[in-house]
Amino acid sequence: MSVRDAITAHYVAGRFEEGDRLLAEQGVALPEHVRLECEGNRLFYERKLQEAVYRYEAAIRLAPDYGIARYQYLVGTQAEREQRFVDAFKRYQAAIGAEPTFVDAYVELGGLLVKADDLAGAAQCYRDAVRLDPADVGNHHNLRAVLSKLAQAEPERYRDELAAADAAHQEAAKRQPAKELRAHRW
């Protein structure tokens, strides 16, 4: 795991002081654009999104070809709100390309594909989200919901996978009570 990934993992888990400590210890050795991305990631997980965007854009000015997953994700969600769906799709894809373990991009891309009536594509996004974060009940819920729709049209093809998704959802729900399922727009 890279230093950037280790720092970000602390921020993802809400361990801001630990992430800050690692950034202070290791940040001197990081290229400036990577350090700025880490600072932006902290702000992202604090939900200070505009401040995060400023850090990401400063990093991009230093290294224009450097992919920052959360920046692409934020620009994608903005494009989706503005109903620029092709741009949103490209941004979510860019986020996944920049950081294939960033689960939020898969979730948003899946939701976008549901809107576009590409349920098979959405199911793949949600399978990936479950693979990356199997403890998240929302990921299981999304997969189960899409598989249910697919099974209505093709019961033989999706019956077994839907049954497995139902069981996995129930198991995840036991471990993580559904206090906050992701906001669904479909």
C-alpha positions as a Python dict, from the first residue, in 0.01 Angstrom:
ca = {
    (1, 'M'): (0, 0, 0),
    (2, 'S'): (135, 338, -93),
    (3, 'V'): (176, 616, 160),
    (4, 'R'): (-108, 806, -12),
    (5, 'D'): (-334, 502, 19),
    (6, 'A'): (-242, 451, 385),
    (7, 'I'): (-314, 814, 468),
    (8, 'T'): (-641, 803, 277),
    (9, 'A'): (-743, 478, 450),
    (10, 'H'): (-723, 660, 784),
    (11, 'Y'): (-942, 940, 651),
    (12, 'V'): (-1194, 695, 503),
    (13, 'A'): (-1225, 533, 846),
    (14, 'G'): (-1266, 871, 1018),
    (15, 'R'): (-928, 843, 1189),
    (16, 'F'): (-830, 1198, 1099),
    (17, 'E'): (-560, 1242, 1364),
    (18, 'E'): (-386, 920, 1256),
    (19, 'G'): (-404, 1025, 891),
    (20, 'D'): (-269, 1370, 979),
    (21, 'R'): (13, 1216, 1179),
    (22, 'L'): (112, 989, 889),
    (23, 'L'): (87, 1281, 646),
    (24, 'A'): (311, 1491, 872),
    (25, 'E'): (565, 1208, 904),
    (26, 'Q'): (565, 1092, 541),
    (27, 'G'): (432, 1396, 357),
    (28, 'V'): (774, 1555, 320),
    (29, 'A'): (877, 1267, 94),
    (30, 'L'): (562, 1289, -119),
    (31, 'P'): (546, 1494, -437),
    (32, 'E'): (357, 1819, -374),
    (33, 'H'): (59, 1717, -589),
    (34, 'V'): (19, 1392, -394),
    (35, 'R'): (41, 1578, -63),
    (36, 'L'): (-230, 1817, -186),
    (37, 'E'): (-445, 1520, -286),
    (38, 'C'): (-408, 1376, 65),
    (39, 'E'): (-511, 1708, 217),
    (40, 'G'): (-808, 1715, -20),
    (41, 'N'): (-901, 1361, 80),
    (42, 'R'): (-913, 1464, 445),
    (43, 'L'): (-1147, 1749, 354),
    (44, 'F'): (-1353, 1515, 135),
    (45, 'Y'): (-1418, 1282, 429),
    (46, 'E'): (-1491, 1575, 655),
    (47, 'R'): (-1756, 1670, 395),
    (48, 'K'): (-1583, 2003, 326),
    (49, 'L'): (-1622, 1940, -43),
    (50, 'Q'): (-1547, 2284, -187),
    (51, 'E'): (-1227, 2307, 14),
    (52, 'A'): (-1135, 1957, -109),
    (53, 'V'): (-1192, 2069, -469),
    (54, 'Y'): (-954, 2362, -418),
    (55, 'R'): (-679, 2124, -299),
    (56, 'Y'): (-744, 1883, -585),
    (57, 'E'): (-734, 2162, -842),
    (58, 'A'): (-407, 2291, -696),
    (59, 'A'): (-266, 1938, -733),
    (60, 'I'): (-391, 1918, -1092),
    (61, 'R'): (-224, 2249, -1176),
    (62, 'L'): (107, 2098, -1060),
    (63, 'A'): (55, 1764, -1238),
    (64, 'P'): (-214, 1795, -1507),
    (65, 'D'): (-203, 1425, -1600),
    (66, 'Y'): (-234, 1303, -1240),
    (67, 'G'): (-570, 1135, -1181),
    (68, 'I'): (-747, 1220, -858),
    (69, 'A'): (-1039, 985, -800),
    (70, 'R'): (-1237, 1196, -556),
    (71, 'Y'): (-1205, 1505, -774),
    (72, 'Q'): (-1339, 1312, -1074),
    (73, 'Y'): (-1616, 1176, -853),
    (74, 'L'): (-1717, 1522, -729),
    (75, 'V'): (-1715, 1668, -1080),
    (76, 'G'): (-1918, 1367, -1192),
    (77, 'T'): (-2183, 1414, -926),
    (78, 'Q'): (-2209, 1780, -1023),
    (79, 'A'): (-2247, 1687, -1390),
    (80, 'E'): (-2513, 1433, -1300),
    (81, 'R'): (-2708, 1694, -1100),
    (82, 'E'): (-2693, 1917, -1407),
    (83, 'Q'): (-2821, 1624, -1618),
    (84, 'R'): (-2499, 1604, -1819),
    (85, 'F'): (-2505, 1227, -1799),
    (86, 'V'): (-2235, 1148, -2055),
    (87, 'D'): (-1990, 1376, -1874),
    (88, 'A'): (-2089, 1223, -1540),
    (89, 'F'): (-2033, 874, -1683),
    (90, 'K'): (-1685, 972, -1806),
    (91, 'R'): (-1595, 1129, -1470),
    (92, 'Y'): (-1703, 821, -1273),
    (93, 'Q'): (-1503, 604, -1513),
    (94, 'A'): (-1202, 835, -1465),
    (95, 'A'): (-1240, 807, -1087),
    (96, 'I'): (-1239, 428, -1110),
    (97, 'G'): (-939, 439, -1345),
    (98, 'A'): (-748, 665, -1108),
    (99, 'E'): (-827, 456, -799),
    (100, 'P'): (-995, 120, -865),
    (101, 'T'): (-1064, 69, -493),
    (102, 'F'): (-1267, 391, -451),
    (103, 'V'): (-1607, 232, -395),
    (104, 'D'): (-1815, 551, -411),
    (105, 'A'): (-1745, 586, -784),
    (106, 'Y'): (-1887, 239, -850),
    (107, 'V'): (-2200, 322, -650),
    (108, 'E'): (-2261, 647, -836),
    (109, 'L'): (-2187, 491, -1173),
    (110, 'G'): (-2431, 213, -1089),
    (111, 'G'): (-2701, 466, -1004),
    (112, 'L'): (-2636, 652, -1328),
    (113, 'L'): (-2663, 328, -1526),
    (114, 'V'): (-2995, 252, -1357),
    (115, 'K'): (-3120, 591, -1477),
    (116, 'A'): (-3002, 498, -1828),
    (117, 'D'): (-3187, 165, -1796),
    (118, 'D'): (-2862, -32, -1822),
    (119, 'L'): (-2943, -269, -1539),
    (120, 'A'): (-2679, -523, -1638),
    (121, 'G'): (-2412, -251, -1624),
    (122, 'A'): (-2548, -126, -1293),
    (123, 'A'): (-2540, -479, -1153),
    (124, 'Q'): (-2171, -506, -1242),
    (125, 'C'): (-2098, -175, -1067),
    (126, 'Y'): (-2280, -296, -757),
    (127, 'R'): (-2103, -634, -768),
    (128, 'D'): (-1776, -439, -767),
    (129, 'A'): (-1898, -221, -478),
    (130, 'V'): (-1989, -531, -275),
    (131, 'R'): (-1649, -684, -354),
    (132, 'L'): (-1470, -368, -240),
    (133, 'D'): (-1682, -303, 69),
    (134, 'P'): (-1873, -618, 165),
    (135, 'A'): (-1966, -480, 506),
    (136, 'D'): (-2171, -192, 362),
    (137, 'V'): (-2541, -283, 371),
    (138, 'G'): (-2614, -17, 109),
    (139, 'N'): (-2394, -192, -145),
    (140, 'H'): (-2583, -518, -90),
    (141, 'H'): (-2915, -334, -109),
    (142, 'N'): (-2824, -177, -444),
    (143, 'L'): (-2712, -508, -592),
    (144, 'R'): (-3020, -689, -467),
    (145, 'A'): (-3254, -419, -604),
    (146, 'V'): (-3101, -431, -953),
    (147, 'L'): (-3086, -809, -959),
    (148, 'S'): (-3455, -817, -861),
    (149, 'K'): (-3539, -605, -1165),
    (150, 'L'): (-3319, -818, -1390),
    (151, 'A'): (-3475, -1138, -1252),
    (152, 'Q'): (-3822, -1013, -1345),
    (153, 'A'): (-3717, -1014, -1710),
    (154, 'E'): (-3486, -1318, -1699),
    (155, 'P'): (-3568, -1531, -1391),
    (156, 'E'): (-3358, -1831, -1493),
    (157, 'R'): (-3049, -1624, -1553),
    (158, 'Y'): (-3058, -1422, -1228),
    (159, 'R'): (-3243, -1648, -978),
    (160, 'D'): (-2934, -1798, -814),
    (161, 'E'): (-2741, -1472, -803),
    (162, 'L'): (-3043, -1292, -658),
    (163, 'A'): (-3082, -1559, -388),
    (164, 'A'): (-2713, -1523, -301),
    (165, 'A'): (-2747, -1143, -295),
    (166, 'D'): (-3050, -1168, -65),
    (167, 'A'): (-2857, -1390, 175),
    (168, 'A'): (-2550, -1164, 166),
    (169, 'H'): (-2770, -859, 229),
    (170, 'Q'): (-2932, -1024, 530),
    (171, 'E'): (-2592, -1122, 668),
    (172, 'A'): (-2453, -770, 619),
    (173, 'A'): (-2763, -621, 781),
    (174, 'K'): (-2702, -834, 1091),
    (175, 'R'): (-2350, -695, 1118),
    (176, 'Q'): (-2438, -334, 1029),
    (177, 'P'): (-2789, -222, 1120),
    (178, 'A'): (-2943, -21, 838),
    (179, 'K'): (-2927, 318, 1003),
    (180, 'E'): (-2829, 493, 684),
    (181, 'L'): (-2870, 333, 345),
    (182, 'R'): (-2719, 536, 65),
    (183, 'A'): (-2957, 782, -93),
    (184, 'H'): (-3110, 616, -394),
    (185, 'R'): (-3220, 812, -693),
    (186, 'W'): (-3382, 527, -876),
}
